[in-house]
Structure formats: structure tokens, C-alpha cells
């Protein structure tokens, strides 16, 4: 199992998930704090530690479900398990955004 390649594939899929209120994907927004993958039994399991721009985000359940469903989008790992870990510490702020996201939102 090449976990570096698996993380790359997960990041590709995370970049396809957008916050409906902000035209930037979750990864470039800086909402993904870590992706930790390991073998659990015979299958890979990845824990994605993530946050939201606000603890009162009205679409939080939808965003977490979209992250969880990444497992069904990665064909080369049919037994992959994705476990979102939603945290609010440290809190998200604009400094966590990628340069691309800041450019997209006119912050640079």
C-alpha cells in the first residue's frame, strides 16, 4: 500500500468538494488539517481531521458526508474507509487558506 499516493488521491477528491457559500474547495480553504492513513485489518483506513469556517455552518453535515463518501470515489482501493474527524480547535481563520484560494477570493 502506497499511502503517499492514496493521500494524493484523497486530496484530489477533497478539491472537488466546495463550501456552498464560498467558491473555493475545502482543501484550499484550509479546512483539512490532516490526513492520516494506516492499515486496519486488511483494508486501508484514513482519518481526515477537518474543521469548518464556522461552528454554526448550516451545511456541516453535508460537507462531512461528502468527505466520508470520498471512499466510494477511489476505485483503486475498494475497501478504503474514510473517517472524518470534525474539530474546532484550532479554529479556522483566513491564514489557513492556500495562496490560490486567497487569490480567488480577492484577498491578495
C-alpha positions as CSV (number, residue, x, y, z in Angstrom):
1,X,0.0,0.0,0.0
2,X,1.4,3.3,-1.1
3,X,-0.1,5.8,1.4
4,X,1.5,8.8,-0.2
5,X,-0.3,8.0,-3.4
6,X,-3.5,7.3,-1.5
7,X,-3.3,10.7,0.2
8,X,-2.7,12.4,-3.2
9,X,-5.9,10.8,-4.5
10,X,-7.9,11.8,-1.4
11,X,-6.6,15.4,-1.8
12,X,-7.7,15.3,-5.5
13,X,-11.2,14.4,-4.3
14,X,-11.2,16.9,-1.5
15,X,-10.5,19.6,-4.1
16,X,-13.8,18.7,-5.7
17,X,-15.9,19.5,-2.6
18,X,-16.9,23.1,-2.3
19,X,-18.4,25.1,0.6
20,X,-21.7,26.2,-1.0
21,X,-21.2,29.8,0.4
22,X,-17.6,30.2,-0.7
23,X,-16.4,29.4,-4.3
24,X,-13.3,27.6,-3.1
25,X,-12.8,23.9,-2.3
26,X,-12.4,22.5,1.2
27,X,-8.7,21.7,0.8
28,X,-7.6,25.1,-0.5
29,X,-9.8,26.8,2.1
30,X,-7.6,25.2,4.7
31,X,-10.4,23.2,6.3
32,X,-8.4,20.0,6.1
33,X,-5.9,19.8,9.0
34,X,-4.5,16.3,8.4
35,X,-5.0,13.0,6.5
36,X,-3.7,10.0,8.4
37,X,-3.8,6.6,6.7
38,X,-3.0,3.2,8.1
39,X,-4.0,-0.4,7.6
40,X,-6.9,-1.5,9.7
41,X,-7.2,-5.3,9.3
42,X,-7.0,-6.0,5.6
43,X,-8.1,-2.6,4.4
44,X,-6.7,1.0,4.5
45,X,-8.4,3.5,6.8
46,X,-7.8,7.2,6.5
47,X,-8.8,9.7,9.2
48,X,-9.4,13.2,7.8
49,X,-9.2,15.8,10.6
50,X,-11.1,18.8,9.4
51,X,-12.9,21.9,10.5
52,X,-15.5,24.3,9.2
53,X,-15.3,28.1,8.7
54,X,-17.9,28.4,11.5
55,X,-19.1,26.0,14.2
56,X,-22.7,27.1,13.2
57,X,-22.2,26.2,9.5
58,X,-25.7,25.2,8.2
59,X,-24.3,22.6,5.8
60,X,-21.8,21.0,8.2
61,X,-23.5,17.6,8.0
62,X,-23.5,17.7,4.2
63,X,-19.8,18.6,4.0
64,X,-18.8,15.9,6.5
65,X,-20.8,13.4,4.5
66,X,-19.2,14.4,1.2
67,X,-15.8,13.9,2.8
68,X,-16.9,10.5,4.2
69,X,-18.1,9.5,0.7
70,X,-14.7,10.0,-0.9
71,X,-14.1,6.3,-0.2
72,X,-16.6,5.4,-2.9
73,X,-14.8,7.6,-5.5
74,X,-11.4,6.0,-5.2
75,X,-11.7,2.9,-7.4
76,X,-8.2,1.5,-6.8
77,X,-9.0,1.0,-3.1
78,X,-12.5,-0.6,-2.9
79,X,-12.1,-1.5,0.8
80,X,-10.9,2.0,1.8
81,X,-12.5,3.5,4.9
82,X,-12.7,7.3,5.4
83,X,-13.4,8.7,8.8
84,X,-13.9,12.4,9.0
85,X,-12.9,13.9,12.4
86,X,-14.6,17.3,12.8
87,X,-12.7,19.6,15.2
88,X,-12.9,23.3,16.1
89,X,-9.6,23.6,17.8
90,X,-7.6,25.2,16.5
91,X,-10.3,27.4,15.0
92,X,-10.2,28.1,11.3
93,X,-9.0,31.5,10.1
94,X,-8.0,33.0,6.7
95,X,-4.4,32.3,7.3
96,X,-5.0,28.6,6.7
97,X,-6.1,29.3,3.1
98,X,-3.9,28.5,0.1
99,X,-2.5,31.3,-2.0
100,X,-4.8,30.1,-4.8
101,X,-7.8,30.4,-2.5
102,X,-6.8,33.9,-1.4
103,X,-6.4,35.0,-5.0
104,X,-9.8,33.5,-5.9
105,X,-11.4,35.5,-3.1
106,X,-9.5,38.7,-3.8
107,X,-7.6,38.6,-0.5
108,X,-4.2,39.1,-2.2
